[in-house]
Amino acid sequence: MLRSLMFIFTMALSACGGGDGASFAPASGNTHCGVSVGTLRISGVVTSVHDGDTITVGGESIRLASIDAPELDQAYGPSSRAHLAAMVLGQSVTVTYAQKDAYGRVVGTVFKSDCSQANLNQVTSGAAWYYEAYQCEIDIRQRQAYSAAHAAARTAKMGLWVNAAVAPWVHRNGVEAKVPASCPNGDGASNKSGSDPV
């Protein structure tokens, strides 16, 4: 009996956000702040910033979708992490997502209360790459926004673009990421970073 009650209490607590300050809920519709997003949401305070594309909200590890930041052992890695921390650490955010990755992390878009996107800001400021290999997971307007931000930061030599930069996926794997030539929904894929199309 006690075991059954503990299970019910644990499930109820989990459904209400786990008791750690975050709330988990299905998104209403498929937009947030006017942006097409995944169908699930987490709202809470950012309690830690692991690197330039991974944060923790309410005990949940969040991998920022559509971007790839330099690894911490790369030249701009610590600066990318510091930029993200200055933007979101201790702040209330809403994370919209559709899935978790192979490591159990939520892969989502992080919105601040003013509707600005931490993911896109990392690219705009030259603190991360637009990760084109996963571009078919976002709508065409978002692909265009990320692609334009990436190109503008690179042209202006902002952040990591000040010096010669090695993409984090090349640093990790030694090879370029495969960029899709087209997306299944019929939207044209972009190939602005120079990665090889699939």
PAZAPA-4460 file (N, C-alpha, C; in steps of 0.05 Angstrom, whole numbers, plus 32768, in hexadecimal, padded with zeros to 4 digits):
% residues 198
    n_x    n_y    n_z   ca_x   ca_y   ca_z    c_x    c_y    c_z   seq   type   mol
   8011   7FE8   8000   8000   8000   8000   8011   8019   8000     1      M     A
   8025   801A   8012   8037   8031   8014   8046   8034   7FFA     2      L     A
   804F   801E   7FEF   805E   801F   7FD5   804C   802B   7FBF     3      R     A
   8033   8023   7FBE   8020   802D   7FAA   801C   804B   7FAE     4      S     A
   8019   8054   7FC7   8015   8071   7FCC   802E   8081   7FC4     5      L     A
   8046   8076   7FCA   805F   8083   7FC3   8061   8086   7FA4     6      M     A
   8059   8071   7F96   805A   8071   7F79   8047   8087   7F6E     7      F     A
   802E   8088   7F79   801B   809C   7F70   8025   80B8   7F76     8      I     A
   8030   80BC   7F8E   803B   80D6   7F96   8052   80DE   7F83     9      F     A
   8064   80CB   7F7D   807B   80D1   7F6C   8071   80D8   7F50    10      T     A
   805E   80C9   7F46   8053   80CF   7F2B   8045   80EA   7F2A    11      M     A
   8036   80F1   7F3F   8029   810B   7F40   803D   8121   7F42    12      A     A
   8052   811E   7F52   8067   8132   7F54   8075   8136   7F3A    13      L     A
   807B   8120   7F2C   8088   8121   7F12   8076   8130   7EFE    14      S     A
   805C   812A   7EFE   804A   8138   7EEB   8048   8155   7EF1    15      A     A
   804D   815E   7F09   804B   817A   7F10   8066   8188   7F0E    16      C     A
   807A   817B   7F03   8093   8189   7EFF   80A9   817E   7F11    17      G     A
   80A4   816A   7F20   80B9   815C   7F2E   80C1   8169   7F48    18      G     A
   80B5   817F   7F50   80BB   818B   7F6A   80D6   819B   7F69    19      G     A
   80E1   819F   7F52   80FB   81AC   7F50   80F9   81C7   7F42    20      D     A
   80E1   81D2   7F40   80DE   81ED   7F36   80D7   81EE   7F18    21      G     A
   80D6   81D8   7F0B   80CF   81D8   7EEE   80B3   81CC   7EEB    22      A     A
   80A6   81D5   7ED6   808C   81C9   7ECF   808E   81BD   7EB3    23      S     A
   8082   81A6   7EB0   8082   8198   7E96   8066   8197   7E8C    24      F     A
   8061   819F   7E73   8046   819F   7E68   8047   819D   7E4A    25      A     A
   8031   8193   7E3F   802F   8194   7E22   802B   81B1   7E19    26      P     A
   8036   81B8   7E02   8033   81D3   7DF8   8017   81D7   7DED    27      A     A
   800D   81EF   7DEF   7FF3   81F5   7DE4   7FF8   81FE   7DC7    28      S     A
   7FEF   81ED   7DB4   7FF5   81F3   7D98   8012   81EC   7D92    29      G     A
   801C   81F3   7D7B   8037   81ED   7D74   8048   8206   7D71    30      N     A
   8041   821C   7D7E   8051   8234   7D7E   8056   823E   7D9A    31      T     A
   806C   824C   7D9D   8072   825A   7DB6   8080   8274   7DAE    32      H     A
   8076   828A   7DB7   8082   82A4   7DB0   8082   82A8   7D92    33      C     A
   806E   829D   7D84   806C   82A0   7D67   807F   828E   7D57    34      G     A
   808C   827B   7D65   809E   8269   7D57   8093   824C   7D57    35      V     A
   8095   823F   7D40   808C   8223   7D3F   809F   8212   7D50    36      S     A
   8093   8202   7D62   80A3   81F4   7D76   8099   81D7   7D7A    37      V     A
   80A7   81C8   7D8A   809E   81AD   7D92   8086   81AE   7DA3    38      G     A
   807A   8197   7DA9   8061   8196   7DB7   8063   8194   7DD5    39      T     A
   807B   8192   7DE0   807F   8190   7DFD   808D   81A9   7E08    40      L     A
   8088   81AF   7E21   8095   81C7   7E2E   809F   81C0   7E4A    41      R     A
   80B5   81CD   7E51   80BF   81CE   7E6C   80C2   81EB   7E73    42      I     A
   80B8   81F4   7E8A   80BC   820F   7E93   80CA   820E   7EAE    43      S     A
   80DE   821F   7EB2   80EC   821F   7ECC   8104   8231   7ECA    44      G     A
   8114   8230   7EDF   812C   8241   7EE2   8144   8230   7ED9    45      V     A
   8156   823D   7ECA   816E   8230   7EC2   8181   822F   7EDA    46      V     A
   8188   8216   7EE2   8198   8213   7EFA   81B5   820E   7EF5    47      T     A
   81BC   8206   7EDC   81D8   8203   7ED5   81DB   8205   7EB7    48      S     A
   81F4   820C   7EAF   81FB   820D   7E92   8214   81FC   7E8F    49      V     A
   8211   81E6   7E81   8227   81D3   7E7F   823C   81DC   7E6A    50      H     A
   8232   81E6   7E53   8243   81F0   7E3E   8232   8203   7E2D    51      D     A
   823B   8209   7E15   822D   821D   7E05   8213   8214   7DF8    52      G     A
   820C   81FA   7DFC   81F2   81F1   7DF1   81E4   81DD   7E03    53      D     A
   81EB   81DC   7E1D   81DD   81CA   7E2F   81D9   81D8   7E4A    54      T     A
   81C0   81D7   7E53   81B8   81E4   7E6D   81A8   81D0   7E7D    55      I     A
   81A2   81D7   7E96   8191   81C7   7EA7   817A   81D9   7EB0    56      T     A
   8161   81CE   7EAD   8149   81DC   7EB6   8139   81C7   7EC6    57      V     A
   8135   81CD   7EE0   8126   81BB   7EF1   8130   819F   7EF1    58      G     A
   814A   819C   7EF1   8156   8181   7EF2   8157   8173   7ED7    59      G     A
   814C   817F   7EC3   814C   8173   7EA8   8162   817F   7E97    60      E     A
   8173   816E   7E8B   8188   8177   7E79   817C   817F   7E5F    61      S     A
   8182   8197   7E56   8177   81A2   7E3D   818E   81A7   7E29    62      I     A
   818C   819B   7E12   819F   819F   7DFC   8191   81B3   7DE9    63      R     A
   819D   81CB   7DE5   8191   81DF   7DD4   8191   81D5   7DB7    64      L     A
   8179   81D4   7DAC   8175   81C9   7D91   8180   81DD   7D7C    65      A     A
   8187   81D2   7D65   818F   81E1   7D4D   81AA   81EE   7D4F    66      S     A
   81B8   81EB   7D65   81D3   81F8   7D67   81E7   81E4   7D71    67      I     A
   8201   81EA   7D6D   8216   81DA   7D79   822B   81EE   7D82    68      D     A
   8231   81EF   7D9B   8244   8201   7DA6   8260   81F4   7DA8    69      A     A
   8275   8204   7DA8   8290   81F8   7DAB   8291   81E7   7DC5    70      P     A
   82A0   81D2   7DC3   82A5   81C1   7DDB   82B5   81D2   7DEF    71      E     A
   82B3   81CB   7E09   82C2   81DB   7E1D   82E0   81DA   7E19    72      L     A
   82EA   81C5   7E0C   8307   81C4   7E07   830F   81D1   7DED    73      D     A
   82FC   81DE   7DDF   8302   81ED   7DC7   8307   820A   7DCE    74      Q     A
   8314   8218   7DBB   831C   8234   7DC0   8306   8245   7DCB    75      A     A
   82EE   8245   7DC0   82D8   8257   7DC9   82C4   8249   7DDB    76      Y     A
   82C9   8230   7DE3   82B6   8221   7DF3   82AF   822F   7E0D    77      G     A
   82C2   8237   7E1E   82BB   8244   7E37   82AC   825E   7E33    78      P     A
   82B3   826D   7E1F   82A6   8287   7E19   8289   8282   7E10    79      S     A
   8284   826D   7E01   8269   8266   7DF8   8258   825F   7E11    80      S     A
   8263   824F   7E23   8255   8248   7E3B   824F   8261   7E4C    81      R     A
   8263   8273   7E4E   825F   828B   7E5E   8249   829D   7E52    82      A     A
   8248   829E   7E37   8234   82AE   7E2A   8218   82A3   7E2F    83      H     A
   8215   8288   7E2E   81FB   827C   7E33   81F3   8280   7E51    84      L     A
   8207   827D   7E63   8201   8280   7E7F   81F8   829C   7E85    85      A     A
   8205   82B0   7E79   81FE   82CC   7E7E   81E1   82D2   7E74    86      A     A
   81D9   82C3   7E60   81BF   82C7   7E55   81A8   82B9   7E64    87      M     A
   81AD   82A1   7E6F   8197   8291   7E7A   819A   8287   7E96    88      V     A
   81B2   8286   7EA1   81B6   827A   7EBC   81A6   828A   7ED1    89      L     A
   8196   827B   7EE0   8185   8288   7EF4   816B   8294   7EE9    90      G     A
   8167   8293   7ECF   8150   829F   7EC2   813A   828A   7EBE    91      Q     A
   8121   8293   7EBE   810A   8282   7EB7   8109   8280   7E99    92      S     A
   8106   8267   7E90   8105   8262   7E73   80EE   824E   7E6E    93      V     A
   80E7   824D   7E54   80D5   8238   7E4B   80E4   8229   7E35    94      T     A
   80E5   820F   7E37   80F2   81FE   7E23   80DC   81EF   7E14    95      V     A
   80DC   81F2   7DFA   80C9   81E3   7DE9   80D9   81CD   7DDB    96      T     A
   80CC   81B5   7DDA   80DB   819F   7DCE   80C8   818A   7DC4    97      Y     A
   80D3   8178   7DB4   80C3   8161   7DAA   80D0   8146   7DB2    98      A     A
   80E9   8147   7DBA   80F6   812D   7DBF   810E   8130   7DD2    99      Q     A
   8118   8119   7DDA   8131   8117   7DE9   8145   810A   7DD7   100      K     A
   815F   810F   7DDC   8174   8103   7DCC   817D   80E8   7DD8   101      D     A
   8190   80DC   7DCB   819A   80C2   7DD4   81A5   80C2   7DF0   102      A     A
   81AD   80DA   7DFA   81B8   80DC   7E15   81A3   80E3   7E2A   103      Y     A
   8189   80E4   7E21   8173   80EA   7E34   816F   8108   7E38   104      G     A
   817D   8118   7E29   8179   8135   7E2C   8162   813F   7E1B   105      R     A
   8153   8152   7E26   813E   8160   7E16   814D   8170   7E01   106      V     A
   8144   816E   7DE8   8150   817F   7DD3   813B   8194   7DCC   107      V     A
   813F   81AD   7DD4   812B   81C0   7DD1   8134   81DD   7DCC   108      G     A
   8121   81EE   7DC8   8126   820A   7DC4   8120   8218   7DDF   109      T     A
   8133   8228   7DE8   8131   8236   7E02   8128   8253   7DFD   110      V     A
   8111   8259   7E08   8106   8274   7E06   8108   8282   7E21   111      F     A
   8112   829B   7E20   8112   82AB   7E38   80F6   82B8   7E3B   112      K     A
   80F0   82C5   7E51   80D6   82D1   7E56   80CF   82E6   7E42   113      S     A
   80E3   82F3   7E35   80DD   8307   7E20   80DA   82FB   7E04   114      D     A
   80D8   82E0   7E03   80D5   82D1   7DEA   80EF   82CF   7DDA   115      C     A
   8105   82DA   7DE3   811E   82D6   7DD4   8127   82B9   7DD8   116      S     A
   8134   82AE   7DC3   813D   8293   7DC3   815B   8291   7DC9   117      Q     A
   8161   8283   7DDE   817D   827F   7DE6   818D   8271   7DD0   118      A     A
   8181   825E   7DC3   818E   824F   7DAD   8197   8262   7D97   119      N     A
   8184   8271   7D8D   818A   8283   7D77   819E   8299   7D80   120      L     A
   819B   82A2   7D98   81AE   82B7   7DA2   81CA   82AC   7DA3   121      N     A
   81CE   8293   7DAA   81E9   8288   7DAA   81F5   8289   7D8E   122      Q     A
   81E6   8284   7D79   81EF   8285   7D5E   81F4   82A2   7D55   123      V     A
   81E1   82B3   7D5B   81E2   82D0   7D53   81FB   82DD   7D5F   124      T     A
   8203   82D6   7D77   821A   82E2   7D84   8234   82D5   7D7E   125      S     A
   8233   82C0   7D6D   824C   82B2   7D67   8255   829F   7D7D   126      G     A
   8243   8296   7D8E   824A   8284   7DA3   8244   8267   7D9C   127      A     A
   8238   8262   7D85   8232   8247   7D7D   822D   8246   7D5E   128      A     A
   822E   822E   7D53   8228   8229   7D38   820A   8223   7D35   129      W     A
   81FF   822A   7D1E   81E5   821F   7D16   81EB   8202   7D0E   130      Y     A
   81DD   81EF   7D1A   81E3   81D2   7D15   81D1   81C8   7CFE   131      Y     A
   81DA   81CD   7CE6   81CA   81C7   7CCE   81C3   81AA   7CCA   132      E     A
   81D3   8198   7CD6   81CE   817C   7CD3   81B2   8174   7CDE   133      A     A
   81A8   8185   7CF0   818E   817F   7CFC   8178   8194   7CF4   134      Y     A
   817D   81A1   7CDD   816B   81B7   7CD5   814F   81AE   7CCE   135      Q     A
   814B   8195   7CC7   8130   818C   7CBF   811E   8188   7CD7   136      C     A
   8129   818C   7CF0   8119   818A   7D08   810B   81A4   7D0F   137      E     A
   8112   81BA   7D00   8105   81D4   7D04   80F8   81DD   7CEA   138      I     A
   80E6   81F1   7CEC   80D8   81FA   7CD4   80EB   820C   7CC4   139      D     A
   80E2   8212   7CAB   80F3   8220   7C98   80F9   823D   7CA2   140      I     A
   80E6   824A   7CB0   80EC   8265   7CBA   8102   8264   7CCF   141      R     A
   8102   8250   7CE0   8117   824E   7CF4   8132   8247   7CE7   142      Q     A
   8131   8236   7CD2   814A   822F   7CC4   8156   8248   7CB8   143      R     A
   8144   8259   7CAC   814E   8272   7CA0   8159   8285   7CB5   144      Q     A
   814C   8286   7CCC   8156   8298   7CE1   8171   828F   7CEB   145      A     A
   8174   8275   7CF0   818E   826A   7CFA   81A4   826D   7CE5   146      Y     A
   819D   8267   7CCC   81B1   8269   7CB6   81BA   8286   7CB3   147      S     A
   81A8   8299   7CB4   81AF   82B6   7CB2   81C0   82BF   7CC9   148      A     A
   81B9   82B6   7CE2   81C8   82BE   7CF9   81E4   82B2   7CF8   149      A     A
   81E6   829A   7CF0   8201   828C   7CED   8212   829C   7CD9   150      H     A
   8207   82A2   7CC2   8216   82B0   7CAD   821E   82CC   7CB6   151      A     A
   820C   82DA   7CC3   8212   82F5   7CCC   8228   82F5   7CE2   152      A     A
   8226   82E3   7CF5   823B   82E1   7D0A   8256   82DA   7CFE   153      A     A
   8256   82C8   7CEB   826F   82C0   7CDE   827B   82D7   7CCE   154      R     A
   826B   82E5   7CBE   8274   82FB   7CAE   827F   8311   7CC0   155      T     A
   8272   8317   7CD6   827A   832C   7CE9   8291   8324   7CFB   156      A     A
   8299   830A   7CF9   82AE   82FF   7D0A   82A8   8303   7D28   157      K     A
   828F   82FC   7D2F   8286   82FE   7D4B   828D   82E4   7D5A   158      M     A
   8293   82E7   7D73   8297   82D0   7D85   82AB   82BC   7D7A   159      G     A
   82A3   82A3   7D76   82B5   828E   7D6E   82C0   8293   7D52   160      L     A
   82B4   82A5   7D43   82BD   82AA   7D27   82D4   82BD   7D26   161      W     A
   82DD   82C8   7D3C   82F4   82DA   7D3D   830D   82CC   7D32   162      V     A
   8310   82B3   7D39   8327   82A3   7D2F   831D   828C   7D1F   163      N     A
   832F   827D   7D13   8327   8265   7D04   8319   8252   7D18   164      A     A
   8302   8249   7D10   82F1   8238   7D23   82ED   821C   7D17   165      A     A
   82EF   8209   7D29   82EA   81ED   7D22   82CE   81E6   7D2D   166      V     A
   82BD   81DD   7D1C   82A1   81D6   7D24   82A3   81C0   7D3A   167      A     A
   8292   81C2   7D4E   8293   81AF   7D64   828F   8192   7D5B   168      P     A
   827E   818D   7D46   827A   8172   7D3D   8293   8167   7D2F   169      W     A
   82A3   8179   7D23   82BD   8170   7D18   82D0   816B   7D2E   170      V     A
   82D0   817C   7D43   82E2   8179   7D5A   82DC   815E   7D68   171      H     A
   82C2   8157   7D6A   82BA   813E   7D78   82BF   8125   7D67   172      R     A
   82B8   8127   7D4D   82B8   810F   7D3C   82CD   810E   7D26   173      N     A
   82D9   8125   7D21   82ED   8126   7D0C   82E2   8128   7CEF   174      G     A
   82C8   812A   7CED   82BC   812C   7CD2   82A6   8141   7CD2   175      V     A
   82A0   814B   7CBA   828A   815E   7CB7   826F   8151   7CBC   176      E     A
   825C   8160   7CC5   8241   8155   7CC9   8233   8153   7CAD   177      A     A
   8222   8140   7CAA   8213   813D   7C91   81FA   814E   7C92   178      K     A
   81F8   8161   7C7F   81E1   8173   7C7E   81CE   8168   7C69   179      V     A
   81B4   8165   7C70   81A1   815B   7C5D   819E   816D   7C45   180      P     A
   819B   8161   7C2E   8196   8171   7C15   817A   817C   7C14   181      A     A
   8167   816E   7C21   814C   8177   7C23   813F   816C   7C3C   182      S     A
   8129   8178   7C44   811B   816E   7C5C   8102   815F   7C54   183      C     A
   80FA   814B   7C63   80E3   813A   7C5C   80C9   8149   7C58   184      P     A
   80C6   8160   7C65   80AD   816F   7C62   80AC   8180   7C48   185      N     A
   80C1   817E   7C38   80C1   818C   7C1E   80CE   81A7   7C1F   186      G     A
   80D3   81B2   7C38   80E2   81CB   7C3A   80FE   81C7   7C30   187      D     A
   8109   81DA   7C22   8124   81D9   7C19   8137   81DB   7C31   188      G     A
   814C   81CB   7C31   8160   81CC   7C46   8175   81E1   7C3E   189      A     A
   8181   81ED   7C51   8197   8200   7C4C   81B1   81F2   7C4F   190      S     A
   81C6   81FD   7C44   81E1   81F3   7C48   81F4   820A   7C48   191      N     A
   81F2   821A   7C5E   8201   8233   7C60   821C   8230   7C6D   192      K     A
   8220   821B   7C7D   8239   8219   7C8C   824F   820A   7C7E   193      S     A
   8248   81FF   7C67   825C   81F1   7C57   825E   81D4   7C5E   194      G     A
   824C   81C9   7C6E   824D   81AC   7C74   8244   819D   7C5C   195      S     A
   824C   8184   7C5A   8245   8173   7C43   8228   816B   7C44   196      D     A
   8218   816F   7C2F   81FC   8166   7C2F   81FB   8147   7C2F   197      P     A
   81E6   813C   7C3A   81E3   811E   7C39   81D9   8116   7C1E   198      V     A
***
